[in-house]
Amino acid sequence: MALSVDGETDLDLENNEDALGSDLSRFADYLFNNFFFPLRASSAKTPQLTPLTHSAIQQAQGGGVQAFAGTTDRVDGDQARDDDGNPLFSDPRFSSLEVAHILPHSLTATDKGSLLPPSKAAALDILNMFDNGVIHLIEGDDIDRPQNAITLTYDLHLDFGNFDIFFEALPDQPHTYRICSFLHPVILPGFPVTRTLYLSEDRTIEPPLPRLLALHRAIAHILHLSAAGDYIAKILRDPEWKDTKADGSTELGRLVTLRLGGWMEGISS
């Protein structure tokens, strides 16, 4: 926007209001088209475990094929208990669990030539603007490391991928979060809740990285407070919900651009 980041400028702000407004609009469009829209559109789908990822997980646990013992009497009948010894029968609500990426896998997924498309390079530059240096935590196969993952139920995975729920770290309480939602309580009751994440006993599997969860939270707030999240949701529900814009483009064109940029690989139409 031609403004100094330290707040010092020789520009006459009062007499250049129109020019600044135009610059701000262009910058907002750039952020929307190159970051928020592709990120929101592609983040609700987490790819299935690949052999490479499986190998990395095994290596993190000492390498080789692990031998696991089955569970016997502890889960029998009405006496079934969770890992804390609490009876499961008292709360019979069960759901399937999925592993969700905190920052979506699509951010660093390469094309068939193993090259990062320009649109994704732009998105990573913007992401690095939010938190300088964070892209080094998700480069290459690091995007699939456990530090960028969290286990959620199917429904909450969708809400998390849509940036409708977020994790807010509690001070002086390691791996403890206040989980909040932007959804109406009728749609998602019971929030906010406070939860402490379970860690592996020998700590061979990395816990979700608070820095990445904080970045997810920041993106969620921007999408909500700017109403960009609702706008994107309308486009995804009905690509032709709005008339053709002045430049001749359509919302369907946005989705085609995403597909060509490699953002929608592995995601159902």
C-alpha positions in Angstrom: 0.0 0.0 0.0 3.1 2.2 -0.2 3.0 2.9 3.5 6.0 2.4 5.8 5.7 -0.4 8.3 7.1 1.8 11.0 4.3 4.3 10.7 6.4 7.1 9.3 5.3 8.4 5.9 5.5 11.5 3.8 2.2 10.7 2.1 -0.6 13.1 2.6 -3.2 10.6 3.9 -6.2 13.0 3.8 -5.6 13.9 0.1 -4.8 10.4 -1.0 -7.7 8.6 0.6 -9.1 7.3 -2.7 -5.7 6.0 -3.8 -5.2 4.2 -0.5 -8.7 2.8 -0.6 -7.9 1.4 -4.1 -4.6 -0.1 -2.9 -6.3 -1.6 0.2 -9.0 -3.2 -2.0 -6.4 -4.7 -4.4 -4.4 -6.1 -1.4 -7.5 -7.6 0.1 -8.3 -9.2 -3.2 -4.8 -10.6 -3.4 -5.0 -12.1 0.0 -8.5 -13.5 -0.7 -7.7 -15.1 -4.1 -4.2 -16.4 -3.2 -4.6 -17.5 0.4 -7.9 -17.4 2.2 -10.1 -18.9 -0.6 -7.7 -21.8 -1.6 -6.9 -22.5 2.0 -10.6 -22.7 3.1 -11.7 -24.5 0.0 -9.1 -27.3 0.3 -8.6 -27.7 4.0 -11.5 -30.0 5.0 -10.0 -33.0 3.3 -7.0 -34.8 4.9 -5.4 -37.4 2.5 -5.2 -41.0 3.6 -1.9 -42.3 5.2 0.7 -42.8 2.5 3.4 -45.5 2.6 6.0 -42.7 3.0 4.1 -41.2 6.0 3.6 -44.6 7.5 7.3 -45.4 7.2 8.1 -42.0 8.9 5.8 -42.8 11.8 7.4 -46.2 12.3 10.8 -44.6 12.2 9.8 -42.1 14.8 8.9 -45.1 17.0 12.3 -46.8 16.7 11.9 -48.3 13.2 10.7 -51.7 12.1 7.3 -53.3 12.4 5.8 -52.9 15.9 4.1 -55.8 17.6 0.9 -54.7 19.4 -1.0 -56.6 22.1 -4.7 -56.8 21.8 -7.1 -55.5 24.4 -9.1 -58.0 26.4 -11.1 -57.8 29.6 -10.8 -54.0 30.1 -13.4 -53.3 27.4 -15.8 -56.2 28.1 -19.5 -55.5 28.4 -20.7 -52.9 30.8 -17.4 -52.7 32.6 -15.6 -51.0 29.7 -13.4 -48.1 30.8 -11.4 -45.4 29.1 -7.7 -44.7 29.7 -8.4 -42.7 32.8 -10.5 -45.6 34.3 -13.8 -43.9 33.7 -16.7 -46.2 32.7 -17.6 -45.8 29.0 -21.1 -47.1 29.6 -22.1 -43.9 31.4 -21.6 -41.8 28.2 -22.5 -44.1 25.2 -21.8 -41.4 22.5 -19.2 -42.8 20.2 -17.8 -41.4 16.9 -15.3 -42.3 14.3 -12.0 -40.6 14.6 -9.8 -39.0 11.8 -6.4 -37.4 11.7 -6.8 -33.8 10.7 -4.0 -31.5 9.4 -3.7 -28.3 11.3 -2.4 -26.5 8.2 -3.8 -28.3 5.2 -1.7 -30.8 3.2 -2.6 -29.0 0.0 -0.3 -26.1 0.9 2.8 -27.9 0.0 1.5 -30.6 -2.4 3.5 -30.5 -5.6 2.3 -31.0 -9.2 3.1 -34.1 -11.3 6.6 -32.7 -12.0 7.3 -32.5 -8.3 7.2 -28.7 -8.5 5.3 -26.3 -6.3 2.8 -24.4 -8.4 3.2 -20.6 -8.4 -0.2 -20.2 -6.6 1.0 -22.3 -3.7 4.3 -20.4 -3.5 2.3 -17.2 -3.2 0.1 -18.8 -0.5 3.2 -19.8 1.5 4.6 -16.3 1.2 1.4 -14.9 2.7 1.5 -17.6 5.4 5.0 -16.6 6.3 3.8 -13.0 6.6 1.4 -14.1 9.4 4.3 -15.9 11.3 7.8 -15.3 9.9 9.7 -18.6 9.6 6.7 -20.9 10.1 6.9 -22.3 6.5 10.1 -24.1 7.6 8.0 -26.2 9.9 5.8 -27.5 7.1 8.2 -27.8 4.1 8.2 -31.0 2.1 7.2 -34.1 4.1 7.1 -32.0 7.3 3.6 -31.0 6.4 2.6 -34.6 7.4 4.5 -34.7 10.7 2.4 -35.4 13.9 3.2 -31.8 15.0 0.9 -30.6 12.2 -1.9 -33.1 13.0 -4.7 -33.6 15.6 -7.2 -36.4 16.0 -10.8 -35.3 15.7 -14.2 -36.9 15.1 -15.5 -36.7 11.6 -17.9 -33.8 12.2 -15.3 -31.8 14.1 -12.7 -32.5 11.4 -15.0 -30.7 8.9 -15.6 -27.8 11.3 -11.9 -27.5 12.0 -11.0 -27.6 8.3 -13.6 -24.9 7.7 -12.0 -22.8 10.4 -15.3 -22.8 12.3 -13.6 -24.1 15.5 -10.2 -23.2 16.8 -7.9 -24.1 19.7 -6.8 -21.3 22.1 -3.8 -22.3 24.3 -4.2 -21.7 28.0 -1.3 -19.9 29.8 1.0 -22.0 32.0 -0.9 -25.2 31.1 1.0 -27.3 28.6 -1.0 -28.9 25.8 -4.3 -27.5 27.3 -6.6 -25.6 25.1 -9.9 -23.7 25.2 -11.7 -25.0 22.1 -14.1 -22.4 20.8 -16.6 -22.2 17.9 -17.9 -19.5 15.6 -21.0 -21.7 14.8 -24.3 -21.1 16.4 -24.9 -23.2 19.6 -27.9 -24.8 17.9 -25.6 -26.2 15.2 -22.7 -27.1 17.5 -23.7 -27.1 21.2 -21.4 -27.5 24.1 -18.7 -25.0 23.1 -16.4 -23.6 24.3 -14.8 -26.5 26.2 -11.4 -27.0 27.8 -9.4 -30.0 27.0 -5.9 -31.3 27.7 -4.4 -33.3 24.8 -3.3 -36.9 25.3 0.4 -37.4 24.7 2.1 -40.7 24.0 3.7 -42.1 27.2 7.2 -42.3 25.8 6.8 -39.0 23.8 8.0 -40.6 20.6 5.0 -39.0 18.7 5.1 -35.3 18.6 2.1 -33.5 20.1 0.3 -30.8 18.0 2.5 -27.8 17.8 1.0 -24.8 19.7 2.5 -22.4 17.1 0.5 -24.1 14.3 -2.7 -24.2 16.3 -2.2 -20.4 17.1 -1.8 -19.8 13.3 -5.0 -21.7 12.6 -6.8 -19.7 15.2 -5.6 -16.4 13.7 -6.8 -17.4 10.2 -10.2 -18.5 11.7 -10.6 -15.1 13.3 -9.9 -13.2 10.1 -12.2 -15.4 8.0 -15.0 -14.8 10.6 -14.5 -11.1 11.4 -14.1 -10.1 7.7 -17.1 -12.3 6.7 -14.8 -13.9 4.1 -15.5 -17.3 5.5 -19.3 -17.0 4.8 -18.6 -15.6 1.4 -16.3 -18.6 0.5 -18.9 -21.0 1.9 -21.5 -19.6 -0.4 -19.2 -20.0 -3.4 -18.5 -23.6 -2.5 -22.2 -24.4 -2.0 -23.2 -22.8 -5.3 -20.4 -21.6 -7.6 -22.9 -19.6 -9.7 -24.8 -17.9 -6.9 -23.7 -14.4 -7.9 -23.8 -12.6 -11.3 -20.8 -12.2 -13.5 -18.4 -9.5 -12.1 -17.3 -6.4 -13.9 -14.1 -8.0 -15.1 -16.0 -10.9 -16.7 -15.0 -13.5 -14.1 -17.4 -15.7 -12.2 -17.3 -17.7 -9.0 -17.2 -20.9 -11.0 -14.0 -19.5 -12.5 -12.4 -19.3 -9.1 -13.0 -23.0 -8.6 -11.5 -23.8 -12.0 -8.5 -21.7 -11.1 -8.1 -23.7 -7.9 -8.3 -27.0 -9.7 -5.7 -25.9 -12.2 -3.5 -24.7 -9.4 -3.5 -28.1 -7.8 -5.5 -27.1 -4.7 -8.4 -29.5 -5.2 -6.4 -32.8 -5.8 -8.0 -35.7 -4.0 -11.1 -33.7 -3.0 -14.5 -34.8 -4.2 -16.5 -32.4 -6.4 
